[in-house]
Amino acid sequence: MAELKVRTRETGATAVVGRTGFPQVTSLTGGELDIVTSPSQPGFGPLDLLYASLASCLVLSARIAASRFGVLDKLTEVSAKVTGGKAHDEPSRVARFDIEFVIKGDFDDTVRHAIAEAAENEICTVSNTLRGNPEFASKLVG
């Protein structure tokens, strides 16, 4: 049996904002992203990034699931649209994630459902984290 090789990369991000202006986010790997704060501005706000993280993790996880099920060669495209609903009470938070998968390929709905289920509930680190109760270890420095 072949040994599974897990490749890792450094992960994390730093956000910086001044007294005025917009936040800028930099990943530990050097990616940069400007954050928008007005509902009318095009671009990514903090909640968009949360939804984008879940959506991108889900599509990558669906591709992994298709490979595990032996149908990757039949997969043509996966998309996941993620939106949500904010809670009406405090504290401010997302109370519900709405996920719409589109899984295209030469296989039946049973396989599509199995891919989506495995992606969302077994493989995707982001969905598994959001379902869990991760610890926050905050500290003030400087």
TAWOHU-V755734 format. One record per residue. N is the residue number from 1. RES is the residue in one letter. PHI is phi in whole degrees, -180 to 180 (* if undefined). BURIAL is 1 if it has 16 or more other ideal C-beta (glycine too) atoms within 10 Angstrom, else 0. D_CENTER is the distance of its C-alpha to the mean C-alpha in Angstrom with 2 decimals. Layout:
<<N;RES;PHI;BURIAL;D_CENTER> <N;RES;PHI;BURIAL;D_CENTER>>
This chain:
<<1;M;*;0;30.99> <2;A;-74;0;28.68> <3;E;-80;0;26.89> <4;L;-74;0;23.12> <5;K;-102;0;22.29> <6;V;-100;0;19.09> <7;R;-95;0;18.41> <8;T;-117;0;16.83> <9;R;-143;0;16.29> <10;E;-66;0;16.58> <11;T;-128;0;13.50> <12;G;140;0;13.66> <13;A;-152;0;14.44> <14;T;-124;0;17.51> <15;A;-112;0;18.05> <16;V;-133;0;21.65> <17;V;-144;0;23.54> <18;G;-94;0;27.28> <19;R;-60;0;29.61> <20;T;-130;0;28.86> <21;G;95;0;26.37> <22;F;-112;0;22.63> <23;P;-66;0;20.17> <24;Q;-122;0;19.29> <25;V;-112;1;16.42> <26;T;-125;0;17.10> <27;S;-82;0;15.08> <28;L;-63;0;17.25> <29;T;-94;0;17.46> <30;G;101;0;18.93> <31;G;-71;0;16.41> <32;E;-130;0;17.32> <33;L;-151;0;15.99> <34;D;-89;0;18.15> <35;I;-101;1;16.92> <36;V;-97;0;18.73> <37;T;-125;0;20.24> <38;S;-101;0;22.22> <39;P;-60;0;21.11> <40;S;-90;0;23.22> <41;Q;-82;0;21.79> <42;P;-73;0;19.66> <43;G;130;0;16.63> <44;F;-105;1;13.62> <45;G;-99;1;14.30> <46;P;-55;0;12.59> <47;L;-69;0;11.20> <48;D;-60;0;10.13> <49;L;-65;0;8.11> <50;L;-61;1;6.52> <51;Y;-65;1;6.09> <52;A;-65;0;5.25> <53;S;-62;1;2.45> <54;L;-66;1;1.97> <55;A;-61;1;4.54> <56;S;-68;0;4.83> <57;C;-64;1;4.28> <58;L;-65;1;6.39> <59;V;-69;1;8.76> <60;L;-65;1;9.38> <61;S;-68;1;9.97> <62;A;-65;1;12.17> <63;R;-64;1;14.07> <64;I;-62;1;14.69> <65;A;-62;1;15.85> <66;A;-60;1;18.11> <67;S;-65;0;19.56> <68;R;-61;0;20.25> <69;F;-83;0;21.95> <70;G;76;0;23.98> <71;V;-122;1;23.05> <72;L;-59;0;20.99> <73;D;-66;0;24.10> <74;K;-96;0;24.05> <75;L;-79;1;20.46> <76;T;-109;0;20.56> <77;E;-167;0;17.21> <78;V;-129;1;13.96> <79;S;-132;0;12.14> <80;A;-138;1;9.75> <81;K;-99;0;10.49> <82;V;-120;1;8.82> <83;T;-131;0;11.37> <84;G;-170;0;12.90> <85;G;-128;0;16.11> <86;K;-78;0;17.19> <87;A;-68;0;19.72> <88;H;-90;0;23.30> <89;D;-114;0;24.54> <90;E;-87;0;24.00> <91;P;-77;0;22.03> <92;S;-62;0;19.70> <93;R;-168;0;16.33> <94;V;-86;0;14.06> <95;A;-95;0;16.06> <96;R;-151;0;14.37> <97;F;-107;1;11.24> <98;D;-106;0;12.58> <99;I;-120;1;11.03> <100;E;-117;0;13.26> <101;F;-89;1;13.19> <102;V;-126;0;15.78> <103;I;-120;1;16.81> <104;K;-103;0;19.87> <105;G;168;1;22.36> <106;D;-89;0;25.74> <107;F;-155;1;25.18> <108;D;-88;0;25.73> <109;D;-64;0;23.70> <110;T;-62;0;24.06> <111;V;-68;1;22.19> <112;R;-58;1;19.48> <113;H;-64;0;19.06> <114;A;-65;1;19.15> <115;I;-63;1;16.41> <116;A;-62;1;14.08> <117;E;-63;0;15.27> <118;A;-65;1;14.87> <119;A;-61;1;11.34> <120;E;-75;1;10.25> <121;N;-107;0;12.93> <122;E;-125;0;13.82> <123;I;-99;1;11.67> <124;C;-69;1;7.91> <125;T;-61;0;8.11> <126;V;-68;1;5.30> <127;S;-65;1;7.08> <128;N;-65;0;10.21> <129;T;-68;0;10.04> <130;L;-64;0;9.64> <131;R;-76;0;12.46> <132;G;-86;0;14.46> <133;N;-131;0;16.44> <134;P;-66;0;15.55> <135;E;-78;0;18.47> <136;F;-109;0;18.59> <137;A;-115;0;21.20> <138;S;-98;0;22.16> <139;K;-148;0;25.24> <140;L;-98;0;27.11> <141;V;-124;0;28.46> <142;G;79;0;30.95>>
